[in-house]
Amino acid sequence: RQLAIGGQLRLEIFLPTVRCAVPTLAHGRDPGHPQVLRALARSNRIEIDGFPGRQTCAGVYARVISPGPVRTGDQVRVGPATVPVQGN
C-alpha cells in the first residue's frame, strides 16, 4: 500500500512491524507495563510471509517514494501500492 502525508510525502508500505515483548518489560526505573501490547495481541494478529503463525503487529516499515515535510494537522491517506494517491 501507499501512504501519503500532506502535499508531498509518499511512502510505500512493505512490511508490518512485528512486536515483541521488550516494550512491556522493565527499563531503568520504569517497572514495565505488560498490558501495553495485550490489546494488539487480542485484536491485531496477522499472517506475515516468513514468520510462523499469526503475529501481533503495530506499525509498518516503509520506503520513501517522494520526500516532503510532515506537519501537525496534515491529511493522511492510504491507497493501493500500484496507484498514486491523489489529492492534497
Helices and strands as residue ranges (DSSP letters): E 2-5, E 9-18, G 22-24, G 34-37, H 38-43, E 45-47, E 54-66, E 76-79
